[in-house]
Amino acid sequence: ISSIDSITDSKIDSIENKALNAIPIITAQFVIAITEEVFFRGSLQPVISSCILSVDSPQSIATLTGVIMSSLIFSIFHLQGGNLYLLVNLFLGLYLGSMFEISHNVLLPIGVHAVFNLRTIQGLSSETVGKERKSSE
């Protein structure tokens, strides 16, 4: 019975360590989402829209240009991931920018961005674990 307790204790310790290691990662993803959305959707997108509007363009064109330009800059900002990542982030930026324009609130894009980041980290983590398991077999 003591060996079963020992195995159970080590599994519990392992789970606790993984949870403690995940806290900074999760926190970082929320901080990144908040920072990027406040900048790209809350600041840059309205500034671009205002600039386009100031040259006597219709509001709809100004808004669309703000969404597209801030999304392009957002995707370029994430260039380190390669072409596919660039494209994914372009569409994510367009989606988040549209959400901001519809809701007139940066909180919704922040939440979606944070969930996207967490799911990306989760996917990368499970991919790494899968490769480690294959290499140890």
N, C-alpha and C positions, 0 to 999 in steps of 0.2 A: 504493500500500500504506500510506503514511503517513496518508492520510485515513481508511482503514479502522481503523488503529490508534487514531487520534484519536477516532473514533466509539465504538470498543470501550472505550477508556479512560474516555470521558465516561459511558457506560452503567454501567461498573463503579463509577465515582465516585457516580453517582446511586443505585445499589443500596446502596452502603456508607452513604451519607447517610441513606437511608430506614431502614436497619437501625439505625443509631445513634440516629435520632429515635424509633424504636419502643421502644427499651430503657426510657426513663423511663415511657412509656405502659404497657408491660407490667408494669413494677415497681409502678406506681401501682395497677393493677388487682388485683394480688396483695395489696398492703398494704390496700386497701379491703376486699377479701374477708375477709382475716384479721381486721381490726378489727371489721367488721360482724358476722361470724359469732361471734366471741368475745363480743361484746356481746349480740346478739339471741338466739343459740342457746345460748351457753355461760353467760350470766348471766341475762338477762331471762326467758327461757323457764322455766328451773328455779325462779326466784323466784316467778313467777306461779303455776306449778304448786304450789309449796309453800304459797302463800297460800290457794289453793283447797282444798288438802288439809287445811289447818289448820281449816277450817270443817266438818270431818267429811264431806267429799265422797269418793266412791270414787276410787281411784288413777287409773282410766281417764278419769274426768271431769276430774280435775285435770290430767292430762297433755294431754288434748285441748284444754282451755281454755288451757293454757300455749302450745300450738302455735298455736292460732287467734289469741289476743290478741297474741303476739309477732309473728305474721305481719301482723296488721292494723297494728300500730305500725311494722313494717318497711316496709310499703307506703306508709303515710302519710309516713314519713321520705323516701321517694322521690317525693313528690308533684309535684315540678317537671316531670315528664314528661307530665302530662295524665292523662285518665281511662283510656286504654288501658294506659299505662305503669303506672298504679296497679293495675289489674287483673292485669297480667302479674306485677308484683312481689308481689301478694297470693298468687297461685298458686305463684310461686317460693318465697316465704316458707313456705307450707304444705308444700311439697316438702322444703325444706331442714330445716324443723322436724321433719318426720316422719323424715327421714334421721338427724337427731341423736338422736331418741328410740329409733330402732331400733338404731343403732350404739353409742350412749352415748359418742360420740367426735365432737368438733367438726372434726376434720381432713377428714372426708368432705364435710360441707357447705362447708367452706372451698374445697376443690378444685373442687367443682361450681359454686360461686359465682364463683370466679376464671375458670373456663372460660366461664361465662355472660357475665361482663363482657367478656372478650376477644372473644367471638363478637359481642356487641352492638357493640363498638367497630369490629370488622372490618366488620360490616354497615353501620354509619354511614359508615365510611371509603369503602367501595365505592360507597355511594349518592352521596356527595359527589363522588367521582371521575366517576361516570356523569353527574351534572348538569354538571360542569365540561366534560366532553367534548362534551355536547350543545350547551352554550352557545358553545363555540369553533368549532363546525361551521357 
